[in-house]
Amino acid sequence: MALDTLMLGKGFAVEILDVDLADIDDAALAQVRDLWMEHKVAIIRDQTLSDDALVSFTERMGPLFVHVRDQFRSLDRPEIMYISNLEEDGRPLGALGNGELHWHSDQTYTRQPVFGTMMYAIEVPSNGGDTWFGDLSAAYDAMSAEMQAAVDGHRACYSIEKKSLERRYETPQYQKDQAPDQWHPMVRTHPYLDRKALYLSPGHMTRIGDLSFEDSEKEIARLSDWAAQDRFVYKHCWRKNDVVIWDNSSVMHRRDSFPPEQRRFMKRTGFHLPKERGVPF
């Protein structure tokens, strides 16, 4: 039986209705995976997931991803990363605080970037903290031939340190060693659907081809402005117990700030492609 769905964005982003991810059979799981890949962002509301259930579902989507920033991982389930502004014993419980997060795609600074990211909302602020998604395949398709020629066949360098410097915290040396800078194509082909998309992560990109750092930043800003047009964007307003899954090969995302006195606590997991498909092409 086909799952019921509701389209949310402008040609992408789908809500999948009446699914319990903690008790999903293989047939329904295959539909969720197919809907997610087709629509790039999938929203499943009203979930109740233990940590074990969250990790189990994620692993059924693909090989588990473990984030290099181990200070924000669950001690019991290191596959889970906390995204939060809360503190525990005077130290941040999770990553990213309450400030605005600029456009990026997850873990582009790794050789095999995480394919899918899943976020489970435990606590959400009453205002702010919304996540915006940009459809990079639609943005690529809408480019003129001249614009496409400027990115086709070109590569960009992605660094774990760029966002760290913007947020004024130092990345420990052992984490830098685990995530050295990587060069990836600026146009990425979807590993299963054969569609093309910009591979754009302004929060991580430091260089484009042979351009200087200054000229690279100008080109990154130009591409970001293009891809962030309203016609390519879906805004997700979080509710408690939402699960959102996004395809890092096809979308970028950003987050609005929210008041520091309000609580936001998310559990984040991710999954890779199989190794033979994992390196962007």
PAMAR-997857 format. One record per residue: residue in three letters; x, y, z of N, C-alpha, C, CB in turn. Coordinates in steps of 0.02 Angstrom, whole numbers, plus 50000, padded with zeros to 5 digits. Glycine has a CB too. Example, Ala and Ser with C-alpha at 12.3 -4.5 7.8 and 13.67 -1.06 7.14 Angstrom:
ALA506604971650390506154977550390506604983550390505654977650452 SER506424988850354506844994750357506455000250394507044997050286 
end
This chain:
MET500424994050000500005000050000500445006350000499525000050061 ALA500285010949955500685017049950500575021450011500515020849885 LEU501115024450035501065029050091500755035650069501765030350121 ASP500365038650114500075045250100500595050650110499455046450145 THR500575055650067501075061050070500745067850061501625059850018 LEU501125072950079500915079850070501515083850046500605082850136 MET501465086949987502015091049963502045097650001501945092349887 LEU502645099650021502725105550063503095111150028503085103650126 GLY503575109649986503995114649954503815115849882504715112749960 LYS504225119749849504125121449779504465116149735504405128649763 GLY504145110449729504425105049689504865100249727504815107949633 PHE504975101549792505355096849833505105097649905506125098149829 ALA505315093049948505115092750019504405089750025505135099850051 VAL504385083850056503765080050062503655077950134503765073850015 GLU503035078450157502855075650222502565068650210502345080150260 ILE502825063850246502585056950241502135055650301503175051750238 LEU501525053550288501005053250340500935046250368500345055750312 ASP500735046050432500515039750465501045034250461499875037350433 VAL501655035950479502205031050481502515031250550502735032550426 ASP502635025350579502995024650642503685022050628502605019950693 LEU504185026350632504865024350614505155019250662505315030350611 ALA504885018750722505125013850770504885006850755504905015750841 ASP504385006250712504084999750697503884999550623503474998250742 ILE504375000650580504235001150508504474994850473504565007450478 ASP504044992050430504254985950396504664987650333503624981750376 ASP504934982550303505404983650247505064987050188505704977150225 ALA504434985350175504094988250117503974995750128503414984750106 ALA503754997650188503655004750202504315008450204503285005650270 LEU504835005250230505495008350231505735009850161506005003850267 ALA505635005250115505845006350046505475012350016505725000050003 GLN504835013050033504455018850009504725025350038503715018050025 VAL504875025350103505155031350135505805033250100505275030150210 ARG506235028350088506875029750056506775032549986507305023350052 ASP506315029649948506195031949879505895039049879505725027149843 LEU505425040249924505115046949928505635052149948504535046949978 TRP506055050349995506585054950018507065056549961506965051950077 MET507285051549924507755052849870507425056949814508025046349842 GLU506805055549800506455059249747506365066549766505785056049731 HIS506165067849829505975074549850506515078049892505345074249891 LYS507065074749906507665077649936507605079150011507845083949901 VAL507015081050033506895082150105506245078550123506845089950122 ALA506265074550176505675070850199505535072650272505755063150191 ILE504905074250287504695075950354504215070650379504365083050357 ILE504355067850437503915062950468503775065450538504225055650468 ARG503155067150553502985070350616502755065150668502435075550606 ASP502725067550731502415063850786502765057050798501675062650773 GLN503425057150800503805051050813504005050550886504425050850768 THR504045044450911504305043050978504855037850970503735040551027 LEU505485040250975506055035950960506545035851018506405038350896 SER506675029851043507235029051090507885030051051507215022051125 ASP508435030851087509075031451052509225025251009509645032551102 ASP509065019451036509185013250998508755013050935509045007151042 ALA508125015250941507685015250883507905020250831506965016650904 LEU508145026050854508395031150808508995028550768508585037550847 VAL509465025450803510055022850769509875017050724510585020650821 SER509415012750747509215006950707508895009150641508725002550746 PHE508445014050644508135016450582508655019550536507575021550597 THR509095023650564509615026850524510035021650488510055031350567 GLU510225016350523510655011150494510295007450438510885006250547 ARG509635006950442509265003750388509245008150325508545002250411 MET509365014650334509405019150276510085018850242509255026350298 GLY510605017050280511275016750251511805015850304511425022950210 PRO512425014650285512965013850335513015019950380513635012650299 LEU513075018750445513045024150494513645028950488513015021250564 PHE513495035250498513995040550501514115042450574513765046850460 VAL514745043450592514915045750659515305052350652515345040350699 HIS515065057550684515355064250675516035064850709514875069550703 VAL516485068450677517155069350704517155073450768517605072650652 ARG516665077750778516645081950838516365077850897516205088450826 ASP516815073950927516595069150977516355072351042517165064450993 GLN516515078651054516295081951116515545082951118516655088551125 PHE515215082251060514495083351057514105076851043514325088551004 ARG514455071251047514125064851034513845061851098514615059951001 SER513325057851090513055054051146513585049251172512405050251126 LEU513655048751237514135044051266513915036851256514235045451340 ASP513265035751256513005028951249512935026751177512335028351284 ARG512745031451133512665029951062513045035251022511915029751042 PRO513685034151009514095039250975513855040950905514805037050972 GLU513395036850878513115038550813512645044550817512735032550784 ILE512435046350879511985052050890512385058150910511455050350944 MET512285063550875512595069950892512045074550919512955073150830 TYR512195078250972511725082951000511815089850968511805083351077 ILE511255092650946511245099550921510815103450970510955099950847 SER511115107951008510745111051063511095117251089510655106051121 ASN510695121651121510975127351157510995126151232510565133651142 LEU510815120151254510785118651325511495117251352510335112551339 GLU511555118051417512195116651450512105111451505512495123151480 GLU512635107851519512645102851571513295103751611512585095551542 ASP513225105151675513815106451718514245112151689514235100151725 GLY513905117251663514255123051637514575122251569514775124951685 ARG514475116551537514765115351471514205114151420515255109351473 PRO514315116051357513795114851306513625107451301514035117451238 LEU512975106051302512755099051293512805096951221512035098251319 GLY512685101751176512695100151105513035105651065511995099251079 ALA513045104651000513385109350955512915114850931513665105550894 LEU513205120250909512905125450867512495130650904512475122150817 GLY512385130050969512095135451008511425137950982512575141051011 ASN511325144550988510685147450968510755152450910510355150951027 GLY511355153350883511465158350831511245156050763512185160150829 GLU511245160750717511075159150647511625154850617510985165650606 LEU511435149850578511905145750541511805147050467511805138150557 HIS512355148450433512315150250362512265144050319512925154550342 TRP512145145150255512035139550208512625134850208511905142350138 HIS512475128450209513005123350204512685116650187513395122850271 SER513105111950168512925104950160513375101050207513005102450085 ASP513115095850238513475092650294514095088750271513005087950330 GLN514625089850310515245085950306515545085750235515125078950329 THR515505091350200515825091750134516585091450140515615098150098 TYR516845092450200517575092450212517845085450223517735096850272 THR517445080250210517675073350216517705070250146517205069250262 ARG518105064950139518175061750074517525058650051518725056350076 GLN517155055750098516495052850083515985056550125516485045150097 PRO515735062250101515255066250140514635062150157515055072550102 VAL514345063750214513735060350236513195061350183513505062850305 PHE512875055850162512355056150110511705058950138512235049050081 GLY511455055950192510835058150222510935060250293510305052750218 THR510635065850312510625068050382509915067550408510895075350389 MET509845065050470509195064550502509205068250568508995057050513 MET508705072550578508655076450640507985074950674508725084050624 TYR508035073550739507445071750780507365077150833507525064650813 ALA506795080450833506675086250876506405084050944506185091150843 ILE506805085050997506595083451065506285089551098507195081051106 GLU506605095351093506345101651117506445106951064506685103751185 VAL505945111251054505995116451003505795123151034505565114850940 PRO506105128651013505905135251039505225137251011506435140551021 SER504895141751047504245144051024504285148750965503875147451081 ASN504865151850955504975155850895505705155550875504735163150905 GLY505825155650810506505155150785506755147950781506975159150829 GLY507365147150758507655140450752507405136450693507535136650814 ASP507065139850646506815136250587507395134450541506295140650549 THR507305129050502507815126850455507575127950384507985119350467 TRP507995131050344507845132350274508255127550230508015139850256 PHE507925124850179508255120250133508245123350062507905113350133 GLY508805122750028508865125149960508955119349912509445130049953 ASP508545119049860508545113649811509095115049759507855112949776 LEU509665111649767510235112949724510185109749655510865110549758 SER509775104649648509675101949580509225106649540509365094849584 ALA508705109449571508295114349536508695120649519507685116249578 ALA509135122649566509545128549553510015127349494509955130349616 TYR510295121349489510725119749432510335119549367511085112949443 ASP509755116349368509355115749307509135122549280508735111449320 ALA509035127449325508795134049305509365138649281508445137349363 MET509985136449287510545140549264510555141049188511205137549289 SER510805146749165510945147349093511525142849074511105154749075 ALA511595141649010512155137548986512825140649007512135136748910 GLU512865147249008513485150649028513625149349102513435158149014 MET513115149749144513215148549216513405141349228512575150249255 GLN513085136649193513265129649202513985128249181512785125149163 ALA514195131449127514885130449104515395132949155514985134049037 ALA515195137749197515655140449247515755135749306515395147149272 VAL515315130749312515385126049368515505118849345514755126149411 ASP515265117049286515375110249261516115108749254515015109249193 GLY516325103149281517025101149275517505104649322517245102249207 HIS517245109149364517675112749411517605109649481517495120249413 ARG518115110849522518135108049589518235113649640518695102749595 ALA518025112249701518105117049756518405113449816517415120249775 CYS518745117349858519045114749919518585116249978519745117949931 TYR518495111250021518055111650079518465110450142517465106650074 SER518355114550194518755114150254518325113950317519235120050258 ILE518505109650365518155109350429518265115750469518395103250469 GLU518805119350455518985125150497518605131450479519715126450491 LYS518335131950419518035138350399517465140350446517775137950328 LYS517005135750459516455137450504516695138250576515905132150501 SER517205134450595517475135050662517745142150673518035129950674 LEU518095144750624518365151550630517805156650633518835153150573 GLU517275155650592516715160250593516365160150661516215158550538 ARG516365154350694516015153850759516485155050817515695146950766 ARG517115156650802517605158550853517755152850902517345164650890 TYR517795146750877518065141450919518585137550879517505136850944 GLU519035134850915519605131350885519445123950876520235132250927 THR519585121350817519515114150806520135110650832519415112550731 PRO520065105850878520655102250904521055099050848520445096950955 GLN521705098550858522145096050805521955088950785522865096250828 TYR521755084750833521595077850815520985077450769521475073650878 GLN520515082450776519945082550731520145085150662519385086950761 LYS520605089950660520865092150595521205086350559521355098050604 ASP521575082350597521935076650567521445071550538522385073350619 GLN520865070850570520355066150546519965068950487519875064350602 ALA519985075450477519595078650424520015083750386518955081950453 PRO520525081550350520925086250310520505089150253521555082850282 ASP520705094950228520335098150174520235093350115520705104550150 GLN519665094050082519495089750026519285093849966518935084750045 TRP519445091349906519205094349844518665089949814519805095249793 HIS518095093049798517535089349768517265093049707516965088349820 PRO516925089549662516625092949604516105098149627516295087749558 MET516045103549589515545108649604514855106749578515755115349575 VAL514845101949533514205099049510514235091649525514085100449433 ARG513745089349563513745082449586513165078649553513685082149663 THR513305072649533512795068349504512505063849558513085064049446 HIS511845063649563511525059549614511725052149603510755060349614 PRO511935048649655512205041949646511705036749624512525039649709 TYR511055038149631510545033349610510095036049555510135031349670 LEU509935042449557509435045249512509735048649451509005050149549 ASP510385049349448510745052049391510555059249375510615047749330 ARG510295062949425510155070049415510755074049439509505072249451 LYS510855079949409511405084249428511175089649476511735087349366 ALA511645091749519511505097149567512145100849580511205094349633 LEU512085107349594512645110949622512865107449686512465118449636 TYR513505107049698513745104549762514025110549798514285098749754 LEU513595113649839513735120249865513685120249941513255125449835 SER514225122149973514225122650046514635128850066514525116150079 PRO514325134750061514695140950075515025141050143514225146850069 GLY514735137450192515025137350258515665133350263514535134550306 HIS515825129450211516435125350211516915127050154516255118150208 MET516665130050100517075131050040517585136650051516625132849980 THR518215135150033518745140050041519055142149975519285137350086 ARG519075137749926519375139249861518965136049806520115136749859 ILE518955139349748518675136549687519235136149636518075140749661 GLY519405130149616519915129149565520545133049578519645131049498 ASP520765136749527521385140749531521255147949553521735140749464 LEU520635149549570520485156449590520825158149656519725157449597 SER520975164449666521235166749730520705165949784521475174049726 PHE520905166349847520405165949900519885171549893520755166449969 GLU520115177549876519655183149870519155182049813520035189649858 ASP519405179949755518955178749698518515172649712519365177649634 SER518775167749747518365161949765517775164049808518785156649803 GLU517905168349858517365170649901516825174349861517635175149956 LYS517035178349813516545181849771516125176949731516905186749723 GLU516445171849704516075166949664515615162649709516565162349626 ILE515855160949768515435157249815514815161349833515835155349879 ALA514915167849846514355172149862513865172649804514605179249882 ARG514125173149743513685173549684513265167249676514105174749621 LEU513585161549684513215155249678512715154349735513705149349677 SER512905156449795512465155949852511835160249842512825158049917 ASP511935166349818511365170749805510895167649753511605177649782 TRP511185164549703510775161349651510365155549681511225158749594 ALA510705151249718510375145149744509885146649801510895140249767 ALA509945152449833509525154049890508905158149870509915157949942 GLN508765158649806508155162049784507535158549812508125162449707 ASP507015162449824506405159649854506135153749815505865165049858 ARG506205153849749505915148449708506255141749720505965150249634 PHE506845141749752507205135549765507185133449838507925136249742 VAL506815136949880506895136249953506255133849986507115142949983 TYR506335129550036505795127450081506005128950152505625119850072 LYS505565131950191505685133550261505315128550305505485140750278 HIS505675125150349505365120350395505315123350465505755113750397 CYS504705123950489504565126250557504485120050601503925130950561 TRP504945119050646504975112850684504415112250735505635112350720 ARG504175106050743503735104250798504085098750839503035101750773 LYS503915098350902504185092950943504015086250911503915093451015 ASN504495081650911504425074850885504425074450809503785071850911 ASP504615079950776504745079550704505385075550691504805086650673 VAL505375071750636505985069050607506035071850536505975061050606 VAL506615074850521506735077450454507375074050427506815085250455 ILE507325071650366507895068350332508045072350269507735060850316 TRP508675074050259508845077750198509435074650162508995085050214 ASP509455075850097509945072950051510495078050039509615070649984 ASN511085076850068511625081650062511925082049992512155080050111 SER511755077349949511995077849880511565082449837512025070949848 SER510985084449864510505088149823510245094549855509925083749808 VAL510365095649920510125101649953510675104649997509495100149995 MET510605111050010510985114350064510475116750115511425120250036 HIS510695118750174510225121050225510545126250269509975115150267 ARG510125130050303510355134850352509845135150408510455141950319 ARG510015138650463509565139050521509505146250544509815134650578 ASP508895148250562508785154650594509025154550666508035156650591 SER509215160250692509375160850763508735160350804509745167450779 PHE508815159550870508235159550915508465162350982507945152350923 PRO507985164651024508175167851087508575163151132507545170251124 PRO509115165551162509555161051201509215158051262510165164851223 GLU508685161351287508345158751346507865153051329507975164251381 GLN507745151951264507295146551243507705140151230506895148451180 ARG507385134451240507725128051237507635124851168507475123351292 ARG508185122251141508155118451079508625112451087508355122851016 PHE508355106551078508755100451086508565095551031508645097251156 MET509045094050988508945089550932509445083750936509015093250865 LYS509225078050912509675072350905509785071150830509395065950940 ARG510415071150811510585070750740510965064350725510995076850718 THR510765060950673511135055150648511265056150573510745048450661 GLY511665051750545511795052150474511975045450446512345057150459 PHE511925044850380512105038550348512465039950282511485034150336 HIS512925035450268513345035850208513025032250149514045033050222 LEU513305033350092513215028950035513665022850043513355032649969 PRO513515017450008514005011950005514665014749979513755006249959 LYS515225011749999515885014449983515995015649909516425009850009 GLU515725011249868515855011849796515475017849766515655005449760 ARG515005020749803514635026549779514755032849820513885024949778 GLY515175032249872515215037449922515595043649904515505034649982 VAL516085043249859516475049049840516095052949787517185047049814 PRO515975059549798515585063449749515875063249679515535070649772 PHE515425062849629515645062949559515155067149518515705055649530 
end
